[in-house]
Amino acid sequence: FIYIQVPLTVVFTKCDRKKKKKNGGKKPEENVKDFLRQLMHFVDPSPPWIMTSCVTNQGRDGLLMHMAQLRNYWKS
């Protein structure tokens, strides 16, 4: 995606869960922060991102709105 200039949006799923203690026990927000920090080495600026959970519906409306905006952008 870097070399061919394909736009992307990062969607983090299962954001209602915490990592198991044996794997560090991090909160979803900490995992997102770590991932975005690593991504900075490859992509500048950082792409848009959305945290989601199908259990709590977190991020559902934001993701649907983002998809609609992209659809409208690419239709025009």
N, CA, C and O atoms as CSV, one atom per row, in Angstrom:
chain,resi,resn,atom,element,x,y,z
A,1,PHE,N,N,0.804,-1.204,0.000
A,1,PHE,CA,C,0.000,0.000,0.000
A,1,PHE,C,C,0.840,1.258,0.000
A,1,PHE,O,O,0.376,2.309,-0.441
A,2,ILE,N,N,2.049,1.174,0.478
A,2,ILE,CA,C,2.894,2.357,0.572
A,2,ILE,C,C,3.362,2.799,-0.811
A,2,ILE,O,O,3.342,3.987,-1.135
A,3,TYR,N,N,3.771,1.855,-1.599
A,3,TYR,CA,C,4.399,2.185,-2.867
A,3,TYR,C,C,3.398,2.478,-3.966
A,3,TYR,O,O,3.705,3.222,-4.898
A,4,ILE,N,N,2.210,1.909,-3.876
A,4,ILE,CA,C,1.232,2.121,-4.942
A,4,ILE,C,C,0.147,3.117,-4.547
A,4,ILE,O,O,-0.825,3.304,-5.279
A,5,GLN,N,N,0.313,3.758,-3.388
A,5,GLN,CA,C,-0.572,4.831,-2.946
A,5,GLN,C,C,-2.039,4.412,-2.841
A,5,GLN,O,O,-2.928,5.165,-3.239
A,6,VAL,N,N,-2.291,3.238,-2.317
A,6,VAL,CA,C,-3.654,2.782,-2.078
A,6,VAL,C,C,-4.071,3.264,-0.691
A,6,VAL,O,O,-3.410,2.949,0.298
A,7,PRO,N,N,-5.167,4.030,-0.610
A,7,PRO,CA,C,-5.598,4.496,0.706
A,7,PRO,C,C,-6.100,3.336,1.562
A,7,PRO,O,O,-6.623,2.351,1.042
A,8,LEU,N,N,-5.936,3.461,2.869
A,8,LEU,CA,C,-6.407,2.402,3.740
A,8,LEU,C,C,-6.955,2.984,5.022
A,8,LEU,O,O,-6.615,4.100,5.418
A,9,THR,N,N,-7.801,2.216,5.658
A,9,THR,CA,C,-8.320,2.520,6.984
A,9,THR,C,C,-8.096,1.282,7.826
A,9,THR,O,O,-8.432,0.176,7.403
A,10,VAL,N,N,-7.534,1.451,9.009
A,10,VAL,CA,C,-7.273,0.323,9.896
A,10,VAL,C,C,-8.490,0.150,10.804
A,10,VAL,O,O,-8.917,1.095,11.467
A,11,VAL,N,N,-9.043,-1.059,10.829
A,11,VAL,CA,C,-10.192,-1.356,11.682
A,11,VAL,C,C,-9.746,-2.369,12.726
A,11,VAL,O,O,-9.379,-3.498,12.403
A,12,PHE,N,N,-9.785,-1.945,13.976
A,12,PHE,CA,C,-9.421,-2.821,15.086
A,12,PHE,C,C,-10.695,-3.487,15.598
A,12,PHE,O,O,-11.665,-2.806,15.931
A,13,THR,N,N,-10.690,-4.797,15.658
A,13,THR,CA,C,-11.867,-5.543,16.089
A,13,THR,C,C,-11.667,-6.082,17.505
A,13,THR,O,O,-10.562,-6.053,18.046
A,14,LYS,N,N,-12.749,-6.568,18.085
A,14,LYS,CA,C,-12.733,-7.169,19.421
A,14,LYS,C,C,-12.191,-6.205,20.481
A,14,LYS,O,O,-11.469,-6.617,21.389
A,15,CYS,N,N,-12.537,-4.937,20.361
A,15,CYS,CA,C,-12.013,-3.920,21.272
A,15,CYS,C,C,-12.699,-3.918,22.634
A,15,CYS,O,O,-12.421,-3.057,23.470
A,16,ASP,N,N,-13.577,-4.862,22.855
A,16,ASP,CA,C,-14.180,-5.008,24.177
A,16,ASP,C,C,-13.352,-5.952,25.045
A,16,ASP,O,O,-13.627,-6.097,26.236
A,17,ARG,N,N,-12.358,-6.584,24.469
A,17,ARG,CA,C,-11.555,-7.579,25.176
A,17,ARG,C,C,-10.209,-7.035,25.608
A,17,ARG,O,O,-9.642,-6.141,24.979
A,18,LYS,N,N,-9.719,-7.593,26.686
A,18,LYS,CA,C,-8.363,-7.326,27.143
A,18,LYS,C,C,-7.514,-8.534,26.766
A,18,LYS,O,O,-8.009,-9.661,26.752
A,19,LYS,N,N,-6.249,-8.310,26.462
A,19,LYS,CA,C,-5.354,-9.435,26.215
A,19,LYS,C,C,-5.235,-10.281,27.473
A,19,LYS,O,O,-5.341,-9.768,28.587
A,20,LYS,N,N,-5.019,-11.560,27.292
A,20,LYS,CA,C,-4.828,-12.435,28.444
A,20,LYS,C,C,-3.565,-12.039,29.187
A,20,LYS,O,O,-2.593,-11.584,28.586
A,21,LYS,N,N,-3.591,-12.215,30.493
A,21,LYS,CA,C,-2.443,-11.811,31.321
A,21,LYS,C,C,-1.136,-12.426,30.848
A,21,LYS,O,O,-0.090,-11.777,30.889
A,22,LYS,N,N,-1.192,-13.669,30.403
A,22,LYS,CA,C,0.051,-14.311,29.969
A,22,LYS,C,C,0.638,-13.638,28.730
A,22,LYS,O,O,1.821,-13.809,28.434
A,23,ASN,N,N,-0.186,-12.869,27.999
A,23,ASN,CA,C,0.286,-12.142,26.824
A,23,ASN,C,C,0.474,-10.658,27.107
A,23,ASN,O,O,0.564,-9.863,26.172
A,24,GLY,N,N,0.535,-10.274,28.359
A,24,GLY,CA,C,0.781,-8.884,28.701
A,24,GLY,C,C,-0.394,-8.173,29.335
A,24,GLY,O,O,-0.195,-7.153,29.994
A,25,GLY,N,N,-1.610,-8.664,29.165
A,25,GLY,CA,C,-2.782,-8.077,29.785
A,25,GLY,C,C,-3.079,-6.647,29.382
A,25,GLY,O,O,-3.605,-5.887,30.195
A,26,LYS,N,N,-2.762,-6.253,28.161
A,26,LYS,CA,C,-2.963,-4.872,27.732
A,26,LYS,C,C,-4.422,-4.592,27.398
A,26,LYS,O,O,-5.160,-5.476,26.964
A,27,LYS,N,N,-4.820,-3.334,27.612
A,27,LYS,CA,C,-6.144,-2.876,27.214
A,27,LYS,C,C,-6.139,-2.640,25.704
A,27,LYS,O,O,-5.081,-2.413,25.116
A,28,PRO,N,N,-7.318,-2.692,25.070
A,28,PRO,CA,C,-7.378,-2.463,23.621
A,28,PRO,C,C,-6.747,-1.138,23.192
A,28,PRO,O,O,-6.083,-1.076,22.157
A,29,GLU,N,N,-6.950,-0.082,23.976
A,29,GLU,CA,C,-6.378,1.219,23.627
A,29,GLU,C,C,-4.849,1.169,23.585
A,29,GLU,O,O,-4.220,1.814,22.747
A,30,GLU,N,N,-4.265,0.397,24.498
A,30,GLU,CA,C,-2.802,0.254,24.513
A,30,GLU,C,C,-2.329,-0.522,23.290
A,30,GLU,O,O,-1.291,-0.200,22.711
A,31,ASN,N,N,-3.088,-1.546,22.897
A,31,ASN,CA,C,-2.727,-2.313,21.701
A,31,ASN,C,C,-2.800,-1.447,20.446
A,31,ASN,O,O,-1.934,-1.534,19.575
A,32,VAL,N,N,-3.833,-0.612,20.354
A,32,VAL,CA,C,-3.972,0.289,19.211
A,32,VAL,C,C,-2.793,1.242,19.166
A,32,VAL,O,O,-2.194,1.450,18.110
A,33,LYS,N,N,-2.462,1.815,20.297
A,33,LYS,CA,C,-1.343,2.760,20.377
A,33,LYS,C,C,-0.034,2.093,19.939
A,33,LYS,O,O,0.742,2.676,19.182
A,34,ASP,N,N,0.204,0.875,20.418
A,34,ASP,CA,C,1.418,0.143,20.037
A,34,ASP,C,C,1.445,-0.139,18.540
A,34,ASP,O,O,2.479,0.025,17.892
A,35,PHE,N,N,0.307,-0.562,17.990
A,35,PHE,CA,C,0.240,-0.873,16.562
A,35,PHE,C,C,0.496,0.378,15.727
A,35,PHE,O,O,1.272,0.339,14.772
A,36,LEU,N,N,-0.148,1.480,16.080
A,36,LEU,CA,C,0.027,2.714,15.321
A,36,LEU,C,C,1.463,3.224,15.417
A,36,LEU,O,O,1.990,3.783,14.455
A,37,ARG,N,N,2.090,3.033,16.565
A,37,ARG,CA,C,3.494,3.430,16.717
A,37,ARG,C,C,4.375,2.624,15.754
A,37,ARG,O,O,5.291,3.177,15.145
A,38,GLN,N,N,4.108,1.340,15.618
A,38,GLN,CA,C,4.876,0.512,14.685
A,38,GLN,C,C,4.580,0.895,13.234
A,38,GLN,O,O,5.478,0.900,12.392
A,39,LEU,N,N,3.320,1.215,12.950
A,39,LEU,CA,C,2.917,1.571,11.594
A,39,LEU,C,C,3.575,2.860,11.126
A,39,LEU,O,O,3.798,3.043,9.929
A,40,MET,N,N,3.890,3.759,12.063
A,40,MET,CA,C,4.524,5.030,11.719
A,40,MET,C,C,5.838,4.833,10.975
A,40,MET,O,O,6.263,5.713,10.226
A,41,HIS,N,N,6.482,3.695,11.172
A,41,HIS,CA,C,7.750,3.424,10.485
A,41,HIS,C,C,7.546,3.161,9.000
A,41,HIS,O,O,8.491,3.237,8.215
A,42,PHE,N,N,6.303,2.850,8.613
A,42,PHE,CA,C,6.027,2.486,7.232
A,42,PHE,C,C,5.112,3.458,6.507
A,42,PHE,O,O,5.173,3.568,5.283
A,43,VAL,N,N,4.271,4.159,7.239
A,43,VAL,CA,C,3.269,5.028,6.629
A,43,VAL,C,C,3.300,6.393,7.295
A,43,VAL,O,O,3.279,6.495,8.522
A,44,ASP,N,N,3.350,7.447,6.479
A,44,ASP,CA,C,3.270,8.797,7.003
A,44,ASP,C,C,2.408,9.608,6.056
A,44,ASP,O,O,2.749,9.691,4.876
A,45,PRO,N,N,1.349,10.192,6.479
A,45,PRO,CA,C,0.841,10.215,7.844
A,45,PRO,C,C,0.115,8.915,8.187
A,45,PRO,O,O,-0.165,8.091,7.317
A,46,SER,N,N,-0.173,8.760,9.446
A,46,SER,CA,C,-0.880,7.579,9.921
A,46,SER,C,C,-2.269,7.528,9.287
A,46,SER,O,O,-2.936,8.559,9.195
A,47,PRO,N,N,-2.721,6.345,8.845
A,47,PRO,CA,C,-4.044,6.243,8.219
A,47,PRO,C,C,-5.153,6.385,9.263
A,47,PRO,O,O,-4.909,6.232,10.460
A,48,PRO,N,N,-6.371,6.678,8.804
A,48,PRO,CA,C,-7.483,6.715,9.747
A,48,PRO,C,C,-7.686,5.331,10.363
A,48,PRO,O,O,-7.367,4.314,9.747
A,49,TRP,N,N,-8.215,5.306,11.575
A,49,TRP,CA,C,-8.443,4.028,12.239
A,49,TRP,C,C,-9.715,4.094,13.065
A,49,TRP,O,O,-10.134,5.159,13.520
A,50,ILE,N,N,-10.327,2.905,13.248
A,50,ILE,CA,C,-11.581,2.801,13.984
A,50,ILE,C,C,-11.504,1.575,14.883
A,50,ILE,O,O,-11.102,0.497,14.447
A,51,MET,N,N,-11.893,1.751,16.142
A,51,MET,CA,C,-11.963,0.623,17.080
A,51,MET,C,C,-13.398,0.093,17.073
A,51,MET,O,O,-14.348,0.871,17.166
A,52,THR,N,N,-13.558,-1.239,16.962
A,52,THR,CA,C,-14.897,-1.816,16.895
A,52,THR,C,C,-15.058,-2.997,17.844
A,52,THR,O,O,-14.087,-3.623,18.269
A,53,SER,N,N,-16.311,-3.276,18.157
A,53,SER,CA,C,-16.678,-4.463,18.919
A,53,SER,C,C,-18.096,-4.838,18.528
A,53,SER,O,O,-19.006,-4.015,18.632
A,54,CYS,N,N,-18.294,-6.065,18.082
A,54,CYS,CA,C,-19.653,-6.482,17.743
A,54,CYS,C,C,-20.456,-6.790,19.002
A,54,CYS,O,O,-21.686,-6.787,18.961
A,55,VAL,N,N,-19.790,-7.051,20.105
A,55,VAL,CA,C,-20.480,-7.340,21.368
A,55,VAL,C,C,-21.129,-6.070,21.926
A,55,VAL,O,O,-22.285,-6.096,22.349
A,56,THR,N,N,-20.387,-4.965,21.927
A,56,THR,CA,C,-20.881,-3.711,22.503
A,56,THR,C,C,-21.348,-2.710,21.445
A,56,THR,O,O,-21.849,-1.639,21.787
A,57,ASN,N,N,-21.190,-3.046,20.173
A,57,ASN,CA,C,-21.489,-2.148,19.039
A,57,ASN,C,C,-20.594,-0.918,19.003
A,57,ASN,O,O,-20.897,0.051,18.306
A,58,GLN,N,N,-19.503,-0.948,19.743
A,58,GLN,CA,C,-18.538,0.157,19.708
A,58,GLN,C,C,-18.020,0.326,18.284
A,58,GLN,O,O,-17.626,-0.649,17.644
A,59,GLY,N,N,-18.019,1.543,17.795
A,59,GLY,CA,C,-17.453,1.849,16.494
A,59,GLY,C,C,-18.331,1.525,15.307
A,59,GLY,O,O,-17.972,1.845,14.174
A,60,ARG,N,N,-19.475,0.896,15.534
A,60,ARG,CA,C,-20.341,0.470,14.431
A,60,ARG,C,C,-20.784,1.659,13.577
A,60,ARG,O,O,-20.612,1.657,12.358
A,61,ASP,N,N,-21.352,2.667,14.226
A,61,ASP,CA,C,-21.848,3.831,13.488
A,61,ASP,C,C,-20.714,4.566,12.784
A,61,ASP,O,O,-20.864,5.003,11.642
A,62,GLY,N,N,-19.593,4.701,13.458
A,62,GLY,CA,C,-18.447,5.367,12.844
A,62,GLY,C,C,-17.926,4.626,11.629
A,62,GLY,O,O,-17.567,5.245,10.627
A,63,LEU,N,N,-17.881,3.299,11.709
A,63,LEU,CA,C,-17.413,2.496,10.579
A,63,LEU,C,C,-18.380,2.595,9.407
A,63,LEU,O,O,-17.952,2.754,8.264
A,64,LEU,N,N,-19.681,2.502,9.678
A,64,LEU,CA,C,-20.670,2.614,8.607
A,64,LEU,C,C,-20.624,3.995,7.953
A,64,LEU,O,O,-20.743,4.110,6.734
A,65,MET,N,N,-20.452,5.038,8.759
A,65,MET,CA,C,-20.360,6.391,8.212
A,65,MET,C,C,-19.105,6.538,7.351
A,65,MET,O,O,-19.147,7.133,6.274
A,66,HIS,N,N,-18.001,5.997,7.831
A,66,HIS,CA,C,-16.744,6.073,7.077
A,66,HIS,C,C,-16.885,5.353,5.727
A,66,HIS,O,O,-16.434,5.853,4.696
A,67,MET,N,N,-17.513,4.185,5.752
A,67,MET,CA,C,-17.718,3.429,4.506
A,67,MET,C,C,-18.622,4.199,3.538
A,67,MET,O,O,-18.372,4.208,2.332
A,68,ALA,N,N,-19.664,4.841,4.055
A,68,ALA,CA,C,-20.556,5.627,3.205
A,68,ALA,C,C,-19.813,6.810,2.594
A,68,ALA,O,O,-20.003,7.128,1.420
A,69,GLN,N,N,-18.969,7.457,3.389
A,69,GLN,CA,C,-18.194,8.586,2.877
A,69,GLN,C,C,-17.245,8.133,1.778
A,69,GLN,O,O,-17.094,8.814,0.764
A,70,LEU,N,N,-16.606,6.986,1.977
A,70,LEU,CA,C,-15.706,6.463,0.939
A,70,LEU,C,C,-16.475,6.119,-0.330
A,70,LEU,O,O,-16.025,6.404,-1.440
A,71,ARG,N,N,-17.643,5.501,-0.152
A,71,ARG,CA,C,-18.460,5.148,-1.320
A,71,ARG,C,C,-18.826,6.414,-2.090
A,71,ARG,O,O,-18.711,6.445,-3.315
A,72,ASN,N,N,-19.262,7.447,-1.392
A,72,ASN,CA,C,-19.633,8.703,-2.067
A,72,ASN,C,C,-18.430,9.342,-2.732
A,72,ASN,O,O,-18.543,9.889,-3.829
A,73,TYR,N,N,-17.278,9.278,-2.079
A,73,TYR,CA,C,-16.060,9.853,-2.655
A,73,TYR,C,C,-15.684,9.140,-3.960
A,73,TYR,O,O,-15.366,9.790,-4.955
A,74,TRP,N,N,-15.720,7.824,-3.950
A,74,TRP,CA,C,-15.288,7.061,-5.117
A,74,TRP,C,C,-16.322,7.070,-6.227
A,74,TRP,O,O,-15.981,6.840,-7.387
A,75,LYS,N,N,-17.597,7.336,-5.890
A,75,LYS,CA,C,-18.640,7.442,-6.929
A,75,LYS,C,C,-18.484,8.718,-7.738
A,75,LYS,O,O,-18.811,8.745,-8.924
A,76,SER,N,N,-17.986,9.778,-7.103
A,76,SER,CA,C,-17.899,11.068,-7.806
A,76,SER,C,C,-16.640,11.192,-8.621
A,76,SER,O,O,-16.422,12.217,-9.268
